[in-house]
Amino acid sequence: MTLFSRPAFLALSLALTAMHAAAQPAAAADPRGRWITANGNLQVEVAPCGAALCGTVTQVLGNRSMSREGAAMEAADARPALGMTILRDFAPVDGGDAARPPTEWSGEIYNRENGKTYRCHMTVSTAEQPAGELVLHAYVGIPLFGKTQRWSRVVAAQ
C-alpha cells in the first residue's frame, strides 16, 4: 500500500520544490550571517544591534593590506580586530513598506587600516554566488565617489 499515488507524489514534489525555490532569494538576500571580507582578512558577523544591523569581527584570518597589493597591513588602529564592530547602524533604505523585506541598508563602515569611518550602502547580490555576496559601497560625501567591496558569505558545513 502506498501513501501517495504517483501523480499526487509528483504534484507534492513540485509544490515543495517551488516553495523551497521561492524561499531561497529572501534568505540569500538577508545580510545577517557571517561574511569573509574582500581581502580575506576577517570573518564578520552581521546581526541586529538595537533597531539596526552591525558587523562584528568574529575571526581574524589574515593580515593583507587593502591598499597595497601583496603587502602586510599596518593598521592605524592598534586595538585588536577580534570583537571590533566595523559595520555600524545599518538601517533599511527602502524600509517604508512592511510587507516587502528591505533590499538595501545604509550605515557606516570602519577601516582599521587608515582608522577612518565612511558612510556605506549595503546590499546582497546572488548574481555571482548562490549563497550571496555582501556588496558594500563606502564613500565620503556622495555615493558617486566611493569604493565597492564584495564579501563572501560563510556557508555552514552540512
N, C-alpha and C positions, 0 to 999 in steps of 0.2 A: 504494500500500500504506500502510495506517495502522498506527501503533504500538498504538493502543488502539481497541477498539470504542466506540461511543457510550455504552452502559450502563457499561462499565468506566471510561471517561473521567469520566462523571458521578459514579460512586462514588468515584473517586480525588479529584475536585474537592471533593466533600462531606467526605471524610475530612481533606483538607488544610485546608479551611476550619474544621472542628471543632477540629483541633489548634491552628490559629492562634488561634481564639477562646479556647480553654482556656488558652493561654499568656498572653493579654493581661492578665487580672486579676493574676496573680502579678507580672508585670513592672510593671504600673501601681501595685501596692501596695508596691513596693520604694522606700524613701525615698532610696536612693542616687541621686545625679544632681545636676543644677543646678536651683535654685529662685529665684524672684523674691519678695522679702519682701512682706508685706501692703501696706506703704506705697509699694512700688516703688523704694525707695532702693538696695537691694543685690541682687546676684546671689550666691547662696551655694551652694557645692558640698558636698553631704553625701557623705562617703566613710569607709571604715574608718580608724580610728586605734587601732592595737593591737587589742584584743578588742572595742572599742566603735565607735560611729559618731560622727563630729564634723562640724561645718559650718564651713567657712572662706569668708570673703568673697573672691570672685574678680573682682568688678567693682562699682564704685560708679556708680550710675545717677542718683541724685538726693540731695536733702538736705531732705526733708519731715519735719516733726515727726509723731510718732505720737500725741502727747498734745494738740497744739493744731492743729486743722484749718486748713490753708492757710498755716501759719507755717513758716519755715525751722527746721530742727533745730539746737539748740545743744547739742552733745554734752558731757556731763560728763567724758568720757574724751577727752583731746586726741590720743591715738595715732591714726595713720591707720587708716581702716577696712579698706583693701585688705590682705589677708593675715591679718586678725584672725580668730581662732576664736571664733564666737559660739554655736555649739552644741557641747556637750562631754559625753563619757561616756554616750552613749545606748546602753543595753543593752536587749535584748528583755525585756518584762514577762512574756510568755507563751512563753518560750524553753525550757520543760521538755520539749516533745515535738519531738525532732529530725526526725521525719517531716513535721511541719507547719511551714511558714515562719511567722515571727513577724508579728503584725499591729499590735503596739503596742510602743513603746520608751519608756524613761524616762531622763532625764538632766538637764542644766542648759542654760539659755539666758541669754545675757548681753545686757543692754540698754545700748547705748552712750549713749543719751540721758540716762539717770539714773545710769549707772555701776554698776548692781546686777545680781546674778545670781539667777535664780529656778529652782526645781525646774520640770520640764516633762515633759509626756507628749506623745508624737508618734505620729500615725497618718497613713495616706494614704487619702484618700477619692477615689473615682472617680464619685461621685454627680452632681457638677456639671460636671466636666471629664473627658473620657475619658483625657487624659494624666495626670490626677491632681492633687490638691491636697494639700500637706503641711499637716496640721492640727496646730497646736502650742498646747497649753494650759499656760500658765505660771501658777505660783501660789506663794504663801507659806503655809507651814503645811499645810493640807489642800487637795486639788484643788477642793473645793466653791467656795472663794473664789479666783478667778483670772480670767484673760482668755484668750480663744481667738483665734488668728490663723490665716488661711488663706493659704499661699504657693502661687504658681502654678509648675508645672513648666516649665522651659525646654525647648521642643521643638526638637530638632535639625533643621536645614534639610535637606530631602530632595534 
